[in-house]
Amino acid sequence: MTAGRTIMIVGNGPVLGGAAAVIDTADLVMRFNDCRSCGAGGDKTDIVAVCNTGRPALAMLGGGAWKTNAAVRQASAIWCVRDGGKFQVLRQQLAVTHPDLDDLCDDYTDGFRAFAKATGRAFHTVPASTHERVDAGLKQFDAGAYVVPSSGLIAIVEVLAHWRRPGDRVVLAGFGHAGWEWHPFAAERRYVDDLISTGQLFRLDQNTISAFAQGA
């Protein structure tokens, strides 16, 4: 193990068997939205990163189920991955290119901020500069036409750019790079693989699970 922290970023995709115990030993665990990664992906949750615009945000804030989710109740911080100002600019573009996505840019940041304040949690909104950094990086990997990067990739780059300390190990689990058609998932996989190849990230695969188990 390194002298720094182990930061686990756990997506909502499939997680390898044996990963739960390793994830729960991390110093910091981030999950997404309704935290479907809990169970096979362990239970510890320090940060919940939410898609704070559009239908996913409305669903989380409405009805109360998200707010009483065991992982959300455990978390000490809520992150909003989409900058409201950035998405207001995007709304104008989508009105021309994707009019069917008219509610994608509806901004519910204030609702998540109010929830965090009322429940004593830290709150962070990922800045537009991180989104723009991801967009620029994706150009190297033949992203083609897409609407927005995934929440997962935005959060990964935010952790690497602004939250990782010297000596920290940032490890991914539950990232299948598949889902909504307007995320550039093939390019995102190549982007993440490049970060791994340069030692900025690790994937929690069978080799790294074994290494963690042995205290490496």
C-alpha positions in Angstrom: 0.0 0.0 0.0 1.0 3.6 -0.6 1.5 6.1 2.3 -1.4 8.1 1.0 -5.2 7.4 1.0 -7.0 4.9 -1.1 -9.9 6.5 -2.8 -12.5 4.2 -4.4 -14.8 5.5 -7.1 -17.5 3.0 -7.5 -19.8 3.1 -10.5 -23.2 1.4 -10.8 -22.0 -1.3 -13.2 -21.0 -4.9 -12.4 -18.5 -5.3 -9.6 -16.1 -8.3 -9.4 -16.7 -10.9 -6.7 -14.5 -10.3 -3.7 -14.5 -6.5 -4.3 -16.8 -5.6 -1.5 -14.4 -6.2 1.3 -11.6 -4.3 -0.5 -13.9 -1.3 -1.2 -15.0 -1.1 2.4 -11.4 -0.9 3.6 -10.8 2.2 1.5 -10.2 5.6 3.1 -12.8 7.3 0.9 -15.6 5.8 -1.1 -17.6 7.6 -3.7 -20.8 6.3 -5.2 -23.3 7.7 -7.7 -27.0 8.7 -7.7 -29.0 5.9 -6.0 -25.9 4.0 -5.1 -26.9 0.7 -6.8 -23.3 -0.4 -6.3 -24.0 -1.2 -2.6 -24.0 -4.8 -1.8 -21.7 -6.5 -4.3 -19.7 -3.3 -4.2 -19.5 -3.0 -0.4 -21.4 -0.6 1.8 -19.1 2.1 2.9 -20.1 5.5 1.4 -18.4 8.8 2.0 -19.5 10.8 -1.0 -22.6 10.5 -3.2 -22.1 12.2 -6.6 -25.4 13.0 -8.2 -26.5 14.0 -11.7 -28.1 17.2 -10.6 -29.9 18.1 -13.8 -32.8 16.6 -15.7 -35.0 13.6 -14.8 -32.5 11.7 -12.6 -32.2 14.7 -10.3 -36.0 15.2 -10.2 -36.5 11.6 -9.3 -33.9 11.6 -6.5 -35.3 14.8 -4.9 -38.9 13.8 -5.3 -40.8 11.2 -3.1 -38.2 10.9 -0.3 -36.7 7.4 -1.3 -33.3 8.8 -2.3 -33.0 10.9 0.9 -33.6 7.8 3.1 -31.3 5.5 1.1 -28.9 3.8 3.5 -25.8 4.9 1.5 -27.0 8.5 1.2 -27.7 8.6 4.9 -24.2 7.3 5.6 -22.4 9.8 3.3 -20.7 12.8 4.7 -20.7 14.8 1.4 -22.9 15.3 -1.6 -21.4 16.3 -4.9 -23.3 17.7 -7.9 -21.4 16.8 -11.1 -23.1 19.3 -13.4 -22.5 23.1 -13.3 -25.8 24.9 -13.7 -24.4 27.8 -15.8 -22.7 25.3 -18.2 -26.0 23.5 -18.7 -27.9 26.7 -19.3 -25.6 27.4 -22.2 -26.0 23.8 -23.4 -29.8 24.2 -23.3 -29.6 26.7 -26.1 -27.5 24.3 -28.2 -29.8 21.3 -27.5 -32.9 23.2 -28.5 -31.5 23.0 -32.0 -29.7 19.7 -32.1 -31.7 17.5 -29.6 -35.1 19.2 -29.0 -36.3 15.9 -27.4 -33.8 16.5 -24.5 -35.6 19.7 -23.5 -35.5 18.8 -19.8 -31.9 17.6 -19.6 -30.7 21.0 -18.5 -33.3 21.6 -15.8 -31.1 22.5 -12.8 -31.8 21.0 -9.3 -28.6 22.0 -7.6 -30.4 24.1 -5.1 -32.4 21.1 -3.9 -29.3 19.0 -3.3 -27.6 22.0 -1.6 -30.6 22.5 0.7 -30.6 18.8 1.6 -26.9 18.7 2.3 -27.2 21.8 4.6 -30.3 20.5 6.4 -28.6 17.2 7.1 -25.1 18.5 8.0 -23.3 17.2 5.0 -20.6 18.9 3.0 -21.6 20.0 -0.5 -19.6 20.5 -3.6 -20.5 21.4 -7.2 -18.0 20.2 -9.8 -17.0 23.4 -11.8 -17.6 23.9 -15.5 -13.8 23.9 -16.0 -13.7 20.2 -15.1 -16.5 19.4 -17.7 -14.5 21.4 -20.3 -11.3 19.6 -19.4 -13.1 16.3 -20.0 -14.5 17.5 -23.3 -11.1 18.5 -24.4 -9.6 15.2 -23.4 -12.2 13.2 -25.2 -11.3 14.7 -28.5 -8.1 12.6 -28.4 -10.2 9.4 -28.4 -12.5 9.9 -31.3 -15.6 10.7 -29.2 -17.7 11.7 -32.2 -21.0 13.3 -31.6 -22.3 13.2 -28.0 -24.3 15.4 -25.7 -22.4 15.3 -22.4 -19.8 13.1 -20.7 -21.0 10.7 -18.1 -21.2 11.7 -14.4 -18.7 9.0 -13.7 -16.0 10.5 -15.9 -16.6 14.0 -14.7 -16.2 12.8 -11.1 -13.0 10.9 -11.9 -11.4 13.9 -13.5 -12.5 16.2 -10.6 -10.9 13.8 -8.1 -7.7 13.6 -10.0 -7.5 17.4 -10.7 -8.6 18.8 -7.3 -9.0 16.2 -4.6 -6.2 13.7 -4.9 -3.2 14.3 -2.6 0.4 13.2 -3.2 0.6 9.5 -2.5 -3.1 8.8 -2.9 -4.2 5.8 -4.9 -7.4 6.3 -6.9 -9.2 3.1 -7.8 -12.2 2.4 -10.0 -14.8 -0.4 -9.6 -18.1 -0.9 -11.3 -17.3 1.1 -14.4 -18.7 -0.8 -17.5 -18.6 2.3 -19.7 -22.1 1.5 -21.1 -25.5 3.2 -20.8 -27.2 6.3 -22.1 -26.7 6.6 -25.9 -25.7 10.2 -25.7 -22.7 9.6 -23.5 -19.5 8.8 -25.5 -18.8 5.6 -23.6 -16.3 4.0 -26.1 -14.2 7.2 -26.0 -14.6 7.4 -22.2 -13.2 3.9 -21.8 -10.1 4.8 -23.9 -9.8 8.0 -21.8 -9.8 6.0 -18.6 -7.5 3.4 -19.9 -5.0 6.2 -20.8 -5.2 7.5 -17.2 -4.5 4.0 -16.0 -1.6 3.5 -18.4 0.0 6.6 -17.0 -0.4 5.5 -13.4 -3.0 8.1 -12.4 -5.8 5.5 -11.9 -6.2 1.8 -11.1 -9.0 -0.6 -11.9 -10.1 -3.0 -9.2 -9.6 -6.2 -11.1 -8.5 -9.7 -9.9 -4.9 -8.6 -9.7 -5.5 -5.5 -7.7 -8.0 -7.3 -5.4 -5.3 -9.8 -4.6 -2.7 -7.0 -4.1 -5.0 -5.3 -1.6 -5.7 -8.5 0.2 -2.0 -9.0 0.6 -1.5 -5.4 1.8 0.4 -4.3 -1.3 
